[in-house]
Amino acid sequence: MVPDASAVVLEYHLEEPVRLDRPALYSQVERWTVSVLAVPAAGEARVQIGYANLLIFNLAPGADIGDLTDRVSGTWLSGHDGVARPERHVLLLDRLWLSPDWRGQGLGPVVAAAAIERLGRGCDLAACYPAPFEDLDPQPDVRQRAVEVLGRIWSKVGFTEWNDGVWMIDLSTDDVHAALVALIDARTVASH
C-alpha cells in the first residue's frame, strides 16, 4: 500500500570545494543530489522516498562534454581544474530512484521536471539516458522493453530521443515548467 502524502519536498545538495590558494574557477562538473521526501497528510515527519542525481557541466570555449568522461569506464571525471569562464552549461539527469511503493504514480517525471526546472536555469540543454540501473532479467528483450518504457516516461518531461540512446531537452525552447504543470494536473485527475 502506498503511503498517503499531500506533497513531496525536494532537498537539493551540492558539495562544492572552494580553493583558497588560487583564483576562483568555475567547477567543470557540479554534482547535485536531490532528496525526495514525502510530506504525509496527517502531519507526521517527512520520510525520504527517493533521490535524483544530476550533473551540470560547465564547458569552456571549445570544450565538449566527452572531454569530461573516462573513455574506457564511461565515468565522469572530477573536473578539479575548473574553467575561468564557461561558455555552455549542460544538465544531465544521471539517475532518479523512487522507493518501489511510490512507483507507477507519475511521480518520477514530476521530480525530474521540477529538478530540471530548478537546476537547469542557464543550461543550454538537459540530457538523460533512459535505462534501468537496477538488476533486471539478463535477457536482452527484457532490458529493451524497460528502456522503451522509460523512454515513454521521460518523454512526458519533454525529452526526445537524440542519438545512441541519449535523450535531450532543448532548454532554450522547451518549456519544462509547462510539462511540470501538465504532469501534476495528470496526477490530480488520476487520483480523483
Phi, psi and omega in degrees: 000136181279130177298150179277129178222139179273342182195170168239152176242135175254122176254125184259136180226128175230124173262118186228107177289140177242114180287134180255357185255009178200170181302146180292134177236158173285134175294137179289328181230120173262127181251106182258139170243129179245116176273135178256117183243133175275140175251101182299145181298328184279002177087010176293176181295149175297149178227136180287128181243358180177185178202162173225141173248124178233145177240141172242125180260123178257104190260130176288161176307131179084351181277153178238151180301330178296338178293343184258015179241150170280116186297334182277307185272338183081005180277158180278136177284161185289330179065039183291338184294323179077174180227146181292313182212101181294146180264324182225155178229130181233132178259135176240120170279098188280320183199141172224126182230135174236146174305141182308327179296339185255004180276160175078015180242009181080011182284325180304309178296327178296313179298315180299312181297318180296317180292320178293319179298317182290309187272345184276000179300125181087354178273147179283322181206163174241145181227155172208165177233091185292102178206147179291144176244358175267160180300130177234172171304133184290355180294130182302324182292329177293315178297317181299319177297321178296319178297318179297317178297314179296324176299317177295322179295311183290337176295335177293336177279337181122358178292141172234147182295136183244290185200140175052038178084356178274137178245147186227154166234128173278104185287349177278340182239331183272139183264094181293327179296318178298322177296319179298315179299315180296321180294318178293317177300319180295322177294320180295315179296318181294332183276350180264000000 
